[in-house]
Amino acid sequence: MGKFLQVRVTVATYDETAAEDRYAKLYALAWPPAATPAGGPKGLLQLTDALDDRVRLGDLPGSDRAALLPGVERAMALKAALEAALGDRDPKTADRLTYDLEDALAELEKFAPGK
């Protein structure tokens, strides 16, 4: 890195609409319809955090919470590992973890309540 320039390795959801279509039940669970929609990005990293909040702090029935908790814990662990790889400037590991996180969310989608 230079004196004024900083090199960063980042990850972001490039198509939030496609992500929402792919993980429709998880998005609906994380961000239920509200009179005033929340602002800010709604990518897969934000989805993982919102699901963690909803499962741990939300008003889900106990059976839904029990079904979702292991998958949410796995997704959160993968997100933390991904962020650590980014912080370590390890793009190869970060790339692998993006696939792992998407797979974990796909598996979690099967257990989400809804249609």
Buried (B, 14 or more C-beta within 10 A) or exposed (E): EEEEEEEEEEBEBEEBEEBBEBBBBBBBBBBEEEEEEEEEEBBBBBBBBBBBEBBEEBEBEEEBBEBBBEBBBBBBEBBEBBBEBBEEEBEEBBBBBBEBBBEBBEEBBEBBEEE
